[in-house]
Amino acid sequence: MTVLTPQPLPPAVAEEHLFQDWLHDLAPRTWVSYGLIALNAAVWAWMVARGVDPFHPPAELLLDWGGNAASEVQRGQVWRLLTATFVHSGIVHLVMNMLGLWAIGQTAERIYGHRVFLGIYLGSALAASALSLHFSAQKTVSVGASGAVFGLAGVVLVAVLRHRDTMPRLFGKQMLRGIGFFVVYSLAQGFLQTGVDNAAHVGGLLAGALIGCILPVRPELMKAQPQVRGRAVWAVAAVGALVVGLTALAPPAAVDFQHKYAVAAFEQAMRSFNMAMLRLGQESQLLRAGKLSPQQEDERSRSVHAPAFRQVQAELAVVRLPPGDPRNGLLQEVRLQAGWMAELQGMASVTPPGSSQPQAADPARMAALQAAIQASTQRLALLAAQGRRQR
C-alpha cells in the first residue's frame, strides 16, 4: 500500500492563502454587499410588479422611478443623483452590475469594514451621477449601480498599490490584473457601444481612488481612532466637494425631459380623446343608417364608450405641462369634456313600456351634460384656432 504524502504548497501560494484567510476573518459575513445587492434587486422587482417592462423599460418610466437627468437635477431634484444608482434598465443591466458588486464589493468590505465600505459605495455613486450630468444625463436618462461599482474598483486598486509591499505578491498581482482588466474592458466597451454611461464609470472610479488615497485600510482602521476619524472627515469633505462642484458646474441640460415627456403624454392623451370621439361618431352614423339598433347603441355606450372616456381621463390626469405652456388651456378643457363624456355615456337608462327607445334614467342630468359638452366643444374650437394662429 502506497501512502501519498501531501506536498507542501509553494511559499507564495501558502502566503496568499493565509492572507485570504486573514481577510475573511476580518469580515466573515459581508452583509453590506449582500444588502446592497438585495436592495437593488428589490427596487427592480418592485418596478416590474408595478408594470414596468423587465427587459427594456422606457426612459420616461426610468425618469419616474428616480433616474438621473440634468434637466431635472437642475430643477432642484438633486436626490436623483442617488436614487438613479438603484434603478436599472432591465434584468440584464441589473445582473451585470450585481455580479460586479458581488465580485469586488466583498473584498472592499473586508479591507475597509462595513460602515466605511457603505460610505465608499454611496460617495462613489453620487460622484458618478454628478459627472454624468456633463455627458450622458444631458440627453438621456442615466441609471444603474455601475458608477458605484467602479468606485469600489478604484478604492481596491489604490489600497493594493499603496500596500503592495506588505501584502502577498500573488494576491496583489491577482487583484491588480482582475480589477484592472474589469476597468479597462468596461471602459472600452463603453466607448464602443451606445447606451453606456462611461462618464458615470469614470466619476465613480475617480471618487473611489480619491477615497482610497485618504483612508487607511484595516487593521489600521482599528488603531489610532482619532487619526482615522480625521481622515474620514477629509474623505467625506473631498467627495462632497467633488459632487457639489461637478453638479454646480454642469452645463444647462441639452434636453428638458419634463417638457419632452409631458408633451408626449399630452399628445398621446389627445389622440386617445379624438379616437374615442371618432368611434362615438361612427356609431351614431350606424344608428342613423339602421345598422345598429337603439338597444345596441344604448348598451355599447356603457360597455364600450364610457370605459374609453374614463381611460382618456386617466391619461389626461397625469399630464403636467410646464407653466406658461399655451396648451394648458386646451388641456384643462379636454379634461372637463372627457369627464362629462364618461358620465354621459355611462348613465343608466330605462325603456318605457311599449317603446323600443331607451331613455336616460335622469333626463335633467343628461340635458345638463349635453349643454356643458356643447359649450365645451365651442371653447375647444376657439382654443384650437388660437393655437393655429400662434404657430
ChimeraX attribute file (.defattr): number of C-alpha atoms within 10 A of each C-alpha:
attribute: neighborCount
match mode: 1-to-1
recipient: residues
	/A:1	3
	/A:2	4
	/A:3	5
	/A:4	6
	/A:5	6
	/A:6	6
	/A:7	6
	/A:8	8
	/A:9	10
	/A:10	9
	/A:11	9
	/A:12	13
	/A:13	15
	/A:14	14
	/A:15	17
	/A:16	18
	/A:17	16
	/A:18	13
	/A:19	15
	/A:20	15
	/A:21	12
	/A:22	13
	/A:23	17
	/A:24	16
	/A:25	11
	/A:26	17
	/A:27	17
	/A:28	12
	/A:29	14
	/A:30	19
	/A:31	13
	/A:32	17
	/A:33	24
	/A:34	16
	/A:35	11
	/A:36	19
	/A:37	21
	/A:38	13
	/A:39	13
	/A:40	22
	/A:41	19
	/A:42	14
	/A:43	15
	/A:44	21
	/A:45	15
	/A:46	12
	/A:47	19
	/A:48	16
	/A:49	11
	/A:50	9
	/A:51	10
	/A:52	18
	/A:53	15
	/A:54	16
	/A:55	14
	/A:56	13
	/A:57	17
	/A:58	13
	/A:59	17
	/A:60	18
	/A:61	16
	/A:62	20
	/A:63	22
	/A:64	9
	/A:65	18
	/A:66	22
	/A:67	29
	/A:68	33
	/A:69	30
	/A:70	33
	/A:71	23
	/A:72	21
	/A:73	18
	/A:74	16
	/A:75	9
	/A:76	9
	/A:77	14
	/A:78	17
	/A:79	14
	/A:80	23
	/A:81	27
	/A:82	23
	/A:83	19
	/A:84	24
	/A:85	25
	/A:86	23
	/A:87	26
	/A:88	29
	/A:89	23
	/A:90	18
	/A:91	18
	/A:92	13
	/A:93	17
	/A:94	21
	/A:95	15
	/A:96	13
	/A:97	22
	/A:98	23
	/A:99	13
	/A:100	19
	/A:101	25
	/A:102	17
	/A:103	15
	/A:104	21
	/A:105	28
	/A:106	24
	/A:107	23
	/A:108	27
	/A:109	26
	/A:110	21
	/A:111	24
	/A:112	25
	/A:113	21
	/A:114	18
	/A:115	10
	/A:116	16
	/A:117	22
	/A:118	18
	/A:119	15
	/A:120	27
	/A:121	27
	/A:122	18
	/A:123	25
	/A:124	37
	/A:125	34
	/A:126	31
	/A:127	34
	/A:128	35
	/A:129	37
	/A:130	32
	/A:131	28
	/A:132	31
	/A:133	31
	/A:134	21
	/A:135	20
	/A:136	21
	/A:137	27
	/A:138	22
	/A:139	17
	/A:140	23
	/A:141	26
	/A:142	31
	/A:143	31
	/A:144	25
	/A:145	34
	/A:146	30
	/A:147	34
	/A:148	32
	/A:149	28
	/A:150	33
	/A:151	35
	/A:152	32
	/A:153	31
	/A:154	27
	/A:155	30
	/A:156	26
	/A:157	23
	/A:158	19
	/A:159	22
	/A:160	21
	/A:161	16
	/A:162	15
	/A:163	12
	/A:164	14
	/A:165	10
	/A:166	9
	/A:167	15
	/A:168	19
	/A:169	16
	/A:170	15
	/A:171	19
	/A:172	20
	/A:173	13
	/A:174	11
	/A:175	19
	/A:176	18
	/A:177	13
	/A:178	14
	/A:179	20
	/A:180	15
	/A:181	12
	/A:182	15
	/A:183	18
	/A:184	11
	/A:185	11
	/A:186	17
	/A:187	18
	/A:188	12
	/A:189	13
	/A:190	16
	/A:191	12
	/A:192	10
	/A:193	10
	/A:194	9
	/A:195	12
	/A:196	18
	/A:197	26
	/A:198	23
	/A:199	23
	/A:200	34
	/A:201	28
	/A:202	22
	/A:203	26
	/A:204	36
	/A:205	28
	/A:206	23
	/A:207	32
	/A:208	31
	/A:209	22
	/A:210	20
	/A:211	28
	/A:212	25
	/A:213	15
	/A:214	19
	/A:215	22
	/A:216	19
	/A:217	21
	/A:218	14
	/A:219	11
	/A:220	13
	/A:221	17
	/A:222	11
	/A:223	10
	/A:224	9
	/A:225	11
	/A:226	9
	/A:227	13
	/A:228	18
	/A:229	13
	/A:230	12
	/A:231	16
	/A:232	18
	/A:233	13
	/A:234	15
	/A:235	22
	/A:236	16
	/A:237	12
	/A:238	16
	/A:239	21
	/A:240	16
	/A:241	13
	/A:242	21
	/A:243	23
	/A:244	13
	/A:245	14
	/A:246	20
	/A:247	23
	/A:248	12
	/A:249	12
	/A:250	17
	/A:251	15
	/A:252	13
	/A:253	19
	/A:254	14
	/A:255	16
	/A:256	16
	/A:257	21
	/A:258	18
	/A:259	15
	/A:260	12
	/A:261	18
	/A:262	17
	/A:263	18
	/A:264	14
	/A:265	19
	/A:266	21
	/A:267	14
	/A:268	16
	/A:269	24
	/A:270	19
	/A:271	13
	/A:272	19
	/A:273	23
	/A:274	13
	/A:275	15
	/A:276	21
	/A:277	16
	/A:278	12
	/A:279	14
	/A:280	17
	/A:281	12
	/A:282	10
	/A:283	16
	/A:284	16
	/A:285	13
	/A:286	13
	/A:287	15
	/A:288	11
	/A:289	10
	/A:290	10
	/A:291	12
	/A:292	14
	/A:293	15
	/A:294	17
	/A:295	13
	/A:296	12
	/A:297	19
	/A:298	20
	/A:299	17
	/A:300	16
	/A:301	21
	/A:302	19
	/A:303	13
	/A:304	16
	/A:305	22
	/A:306	22
	/A:307	17
	/A:308	23
	/A:309	26
	/A:310	19
	/A:311	18
	/A:312	25
	/A:313	23
	/A:314	15
	/A:315	18
	/A:316	23
	/A:317	14
	/A:318	12
	/A:319	19
	/A:320	16
	/A:321	19
	/A:322	13
	/A:323	8
	/A:324	8
	/A:325	10
	/A:326	14
	/A:327	16
	/A:328	16
	/A:329	14
	/A:330	17
	/A:331	19
	/A:332	12
	/A:333	15
	/A:334	22
	/A:335	21
	/A:336	14
	/A:337	22
	/A:338	24
	/A:339	18
	/A:340	22
	/A:341	24
	/A:342	21
	/A:343	19
	/A:344	23
	/A:345	22
	/A:346	21
	/A:347	19
	/A:348	16
	/A:349	16
	/A:350	12
	/A:351	13
	/A:352	10
	/A:353	7
	/A:354	6
	/A:355	8
	/A:356	11
	/A:357	14
	/A:358	17
	/A:359	17
	/A:360	16
	/A:361	13
	/A:362	12
	/A:363	12
	/A:364	9
	/A:365	14
	/A:366	18
	/A:367	13
	/A:368	13
	/A:369	18
	/A:370	14
	/A:371	12
	/A:372	15
	/A:373	19
	/A:374	13
	/A:375	12
	/A:376	17
	/A:377	15
	/A:378	11
	/A:379	16
	/A:380	18
	/A:381	12
	/A:382	13
	/A:383	17
	/A:384	14
	/A:385	11
	/A:386	12
	/A:387	13
	/A:388	9
	/A:389	8
	/A:390	8
	/A:391	5
